[in-house]
């Protein structure tokens, strides 16, 4: 199983691929934290499924070097061609690895149509400039944002090698273009960033619809997956617990901030009045919790006024 010589900066963080027991699904777990030199940008999860007719990849990790490392891990498992890469959503920590797949495979990149909003807006270029600063040399002047080859609206199905891959638009939630991938025969769900397990979710920089996010989490729970790979945090056979962790956090924020807005409280008053003890020792609390609360406060405010 040959892999071309690595054209990117060396990756030293742990990128091992782990197999979902009893299946040909594999996943890679990112490190908790904000992308930076210590983690080399490896903060998100990704995975792939091997079939007799080729490989389907879900997400591509946060740098071209990590994307190339993912190709190398796939080649440790199979020499089947990489046929599809599913973009779980267009945030930097999940898509910069697409460059390696575009350069070194014939894979077709599939994304949800609202990814175009990101690609056409100023955010894509400004984020790339920011990452060139904090993640050099893994993100550099040659790093590009690779668009999808094909876009879908609500649902997209891939039949390959006896497996059915069902792609569902879950946004707007964490992002406008969130995509869930369900491997029907195995009961495996790649949930992307609508599920954060064991760390504080990031509610995103986009227009937030936390109500839809909660609904989509309940939809995933109703699927009763055998195994779930979140966008961040550990993969698990206890899908209900992982989904409930994110759902309960969102519901608590929504209920408290809605009540605070109705009582005409300021955000500072609302934030100070909420009990954060359940979450304050979890990864990413200091970096994201206050901005999350503010985003939900503004969302509730916009609905009331």
C-alpha positions in Angstrom: 0.0 0.0 0.0 2.1 2.9 -1.3 1.8 6.5 -0.2 3.6 9.3 -2.0 6.4 11.1 -0.2 5.1 13.6 2.3 5.1 17.1 0.7 4.0 18.9 3.9 5.5 19.7 7.3 6.1 16.7 9.6 3.3 15.7 11.9 4.4 14.5 15.4 1.0 14.3 17.2 -0.9 11.1 17.6 -3.0 10.3 14.5 -3.5 6.6 14.9 -6.7 5.2 13.4 -9.0 3.2 15.7 -11.4 0.6 14.4 -15.1 0.4 15.5 -15.4 -3.1 16.7 -17.2 -5.5 14.3 -17.1 -3.0 11.4 -14.8 -1.6 8.7 -15.3 1.9 10.2 -12.3 3.7 11.6 -11.8 7.0 13.4 -9.1 9.5 14.5 -9.4 11.5 17.7 -8.2 15.1 17.9 -6.7 16.7 21.0 -8.7 18.9 23.2 -7.9 22.6 22.9 -7.7 25.6 20.6 -5.6 24.9 17.4 -2.0 25.9 18.0 1.6 24.8 17.8 1.3 22.3 20.7 -1.3 20.3 19.0 -0.2 21.1 15.4 -3.9 21.9 14.5 -5.1 18.4 15.4 -8.1 19.3 17.5 -11.0 17.7 15.5 -12.1 14.1 14.8 -12.4 12.4 11.5 -12.9 8.9 10.1 -13.3 6.6 7.2 -15.2 3.5 6.2 -13.7 0.7 4.0 -15.9 -1.1 1.5 -15.1 -3.7 -1.2 -15.5 -0.9 -3.8 -13.6 1.9 -2.1 -13.3 4.2 0.9 -15.7 6.9 2.2 -14.0 9.5 4.4 -15.8 11.8 6.8 -13.9 15.1 7.4 -10.3 15.8 6.6 -8.7 17.3 9.7 -7.2 20.8 10.3 -4.1 21.1 8.1 -2.9 19.7 4.7 -0.3 17.8 6.7 -2.9 16.1 8.8 -5.0 15.3 5.8 -2.0 13.6 4.2 -1.4 11.8 7.5 -5.0 10.6 7.3 -4.4 9.2 3.8 -1.4 7.4 5.2 -3.5 5.9 7.9 -6.1 4.8 5.4 -3.3 3.1 3.4 -2.2 1.2 6.5 -5.7 -0.4 6.4 -6.5 -0.8 2.7 -5.4 -0.2 -0.8 -9.0 0.4 -2.0 -9.4 3.8 -3.8 -10.6 6.7 -1.7 -13.8 7.5 -3.5 -15.6 10.2 -1.4 -14.7 12.7 1.2 -17.6 14.2 3.1 -17.1 17.7 4.5 -18.9 17.6 7.9 -19.0 21.4 7.8 -16.7 24.2 6.5 -14.8 25.2 9.6 -11.0 25.4 9.4 -10.3 22.7 11.9 -12.1 20.2 9.7 -11.4 21.2 6.1 -7.8 22.3 5.5 -6.9 18.6 5.2 -9.1 18.5 2.0 -6.1 19.9 0.2 -4.2 16.6 0.6 -7.1 14.6 -0.7 -7.5 17.0 -3.7 -3.8 16.7 -4.5 -3.2 13.0 -3.9 -6.4 11.1 -4.5 -9.3 11.0 -7.0 -11.8 11.4 -4.3 -15.0 13.4 -4.9 -15.6 16.0 -2.1 -19.3 16.3 -1.0 -20.6 19.2 1.0 -23.9 20.8 2.1 -25.0 23.7 -0.1 -24.7 26.3 2.6 -21.0 25.8 2.6 -21.1 28.2 -0.3 -21.9 31.0 2.2 -18.6 30.4 3.9 -16.6 30.1 0.7 -18.1 33.3 -0.8 -17.8 35.3 2.4 -14.9 37.1 4.0 -14.6 34.6 6.8 -12.7 31.9 4.8 -9.8 34.2 3.9 -9.6 35.9 7.3 -9.5 32.5 9.1 -6.9 31.2 6.7 -4.7 34.2 7.4 -5.2 33.7 11.1 -4.2 30.0 10.9 -1.1 30.8 8.8 0.0 32.8 11.8 -0.8 30.4 14.6 -0.2 27.1 12.8 2.8 27.7 10.7 4.5 25.6 9.2 1.5 23.2 9.0 -0.6 26.0 7.5 1.4 28.2 5.2 1.2 30.4 2.1 0.5 27.3 -0.1 -2.5 26.2 2.0 -5.8 26.5 0.2 -9.5 26.2 1.0 -10.8 23.4 -1.2 -14.4 23.7 -2.2 -16.8 20.7 -2.6 -17.1 19.0 -6.0 -20.7 18.4 -5.3 -23.3 20.1 -3.1 -26.6 18.7 -1.7 -29.5 20.3 0.1 -31.3 18.1 2.7 -30.2 14.5 2.1 -27.7 12.6 0.0 -27.2 8.9 -0.2 -24.1 7.0 -1.4 -24.3 3.2 -2.1 -20.9 1.7 -2.2 -19.6 -1.8 -1.7 -22.7 -3.1 0.1 -22.8 -0.1 2.4 -25.3 2.7 2.5 -24.0 6.1 3.6 -26.8 8.6 4.4 -25.8 12.2 4.6 -28.2 14.5 6.5 -28.2 18.3 6.7 -28.3 19.1 10.4 -27.7 22.9 10.2 -28.0 25.6 11.0 -26.7 24.4 14.3 -23.0 24.5 15.1 -22.6 25.9 11.6 -25.1 26.5 8.7 -23.9 23.5 6.8 -23.6 20.7 9.4 -23.7 17.2 8.0 -24.3 13.9 9.8 -23.2 10.7 8.1 -25.0 7.5 9.0 -23.5 4.2 8.0 -26.8 2.3 7.9 -25.7 -1.3 8.0 -23.4 -0.8 10.9 -25.4 1.7 13.0 -22.4 4.0 13.0 -23.0 7.8 13.1 -20.4 10.4 12.3 -22.1 13.3 14.0 -19.6 16.1 13.3 -19.7 19.2 15.5 -23.3 18.9 16.5 -21.9 16.6 19.2 -19.0 17.6 21.6 -18.4 14.8 24.1 -16.7 15.7 27.4 -15.7 19.2 26.5 -17.7 22.5 26.2 -19.2 22.8 22.7 -18.3 25.8 20.5 -21.5 27.4 19.3 -19.8 28.9 16.2 -19.4 32.3 14.7 -22.5 32.0 12.4 -26.1 32.9 12.9 -27.1 30.5 15.7 -30.3 28.3 15.8 -29.8 26.5 19.0 -33.4 25.2 18.9 -32.7 23.4 15.6 -29.5 22.1 17.1 -31.4 20.6 20.0 -33.9 19.0 17.6 -31.2 17.5 15.5 -29.5 16.0 18.6 -32.8 14.4 19.6 -33.1 13.0 16.0 -29.6 11.4 16.4 -30.6 10.0 19.8 -33.7 8.5 18.3 -31.6 6.7 15.7 -30.1 4.7 18.6 -26.6 4.3 17.0 -24.4 1.4 17.9 -21.5 3.7 17.8 -21.0 7.5 17.5 -18.0 9.6 16.5 -18.5 13.2 17.6 -16.7 16.2 16.1 -14.7 16.6 19.3 -14.2 14.3 22.2 -14.0 10.5 22.5 -15.9 8.2 20.2 -18.3 6.0 22.1 -20.7 3.0 22.0 -22.8 5.0 24.5 -24.3 7.4 21.9 -27.2 8.5 24.1 -24.9 9.8 26.8 -22.7 11.7 24.4 -25.7 13.3 22.7 -27.3 14.1 26.0 -24.1 15.9 27.1 -24.4 18.4 24.3 -28.2 18.6 24.3 -28.4 19.2 28.1 -25.8 22.0 27.9 -27.8 23.7 25.1 -31.1 23.3 26.8 -29.8 24.8 30.0 -28.4 27.8 28.2 -31.6 28.3 26.2 -33.9 28.1 29.3 -31.7 30.4 31.5 -31.1 33.0 28.8 -34.7 33.1 27.7 -35.8 33.7 31.2 -33.2 36.3 31.7 -34.2 38.2 28.6 -37.9 38.1 29.6 -36.8 39.6 33.0 -35.0 42.4 31.2 -31.6 41.4 32.6 -28.4 42.4 31.0 -26.1 39.7 29.7 -23.6 40.3 32.5 -26.4 39.8 35.1 -27.7 36.7 33.3 -24.2 35.2 33.1 -23.4 35.9 36.7 -26.8 34.4 37.8 -26.2 31.0 36.2 -24.6 28.1 38.0 -21.7 26.9 35.9 -20.3 24.4 38.4 -21.3 21.4 36.2 -19.1 22.6 33.4 -16.4 24.9 34.7 -13.7 22.2 35.0 -14.2 20.8 31.5 -11.9 21.4 28.6 -12.6 24.6 26.6 -14.7 26.2 29.3 -12.6 29.3 29.7 -12.2 29.7 25.9 -15.8 29.2 24.8 -18.4 29.2 27.6 -18.9 33.0 27.9 -19.1 33.5 24.2 -21.6 30.6 23.9 -23.8 32.1 26.6 -23.7 35.5 24.9 -24.6 34.0 21.6 -27.7 32.3 23.1 -28.6 35.4 25.0 -28.6 37.4 21.8 -30.6 34.6 20.0 -33.2 34.7 22.7 -33.3 38.5 22.7 -33.9 38.5 18.9 -36.8 36.1 19.3 -38.5 38.3 22.0 -37.9 41.7 20.5 
